[in-house]
Amino acid sequence: MLKTNAMRILEQAGVPFKVYEYDPKQGVDAVAVARYVNRPTEQVFKTLVTEAPTLQHSFSHFVFVIPADKELDVKKAAKAAGVKSLEMLPLKKLTPLTGYIHGGCSPLGMKKKFPTFIDETAILYDTFCVSGGKVGLTLELNAEQLAGAIQAQFADLTH
């Protein structure tokens, strides 16, 4: 198995993790991934990228990591990010902005470092799962160690 940028970042930070590979032909959404890795959906998180309009028609981008079976509450997310409003990043912008494709977007190793927020429920578990940066690859690790490695904050992000 080839190492992804996400794995390299964790190794450099000294964060232990487990790697799970799965067959993406059966689906790549986080709920399907939870089935593959035999974990409850509330312990497998998806990575969402948003944008907030700023002056001069540009955008600020924010990353949110939330449980597979939940939806992002954009009002709570905007409050956590300290902006007036947020919108989901259009899918066509995902790869150019992050370097990742849909179904393989990890909170680690994006092209640029964006402010990242992890749903506070992640700390209820010894470990949780996030994308490994490639479709068919999931990483299991401690949420607080992940947050330390990427300077993420915990917040109430779902409804």
PyMOL commands that set and color helices and strands:
alter all, ss='L'
color gray80, all
select helices_A, chain A and resi 5-13+24-26+30-36+41-43+55-57+74-81+91-98+120-124+143-150
alter helices_A, ss='H'
color red, helices_A
select strands_A, chain A and resi 18-21+45-53+59-67+87-88+116-119+128-131+137-141+153-155
alter strands_A, ss='S'
color yellow, strands_A
deselect
rebuild
show_as cartoon
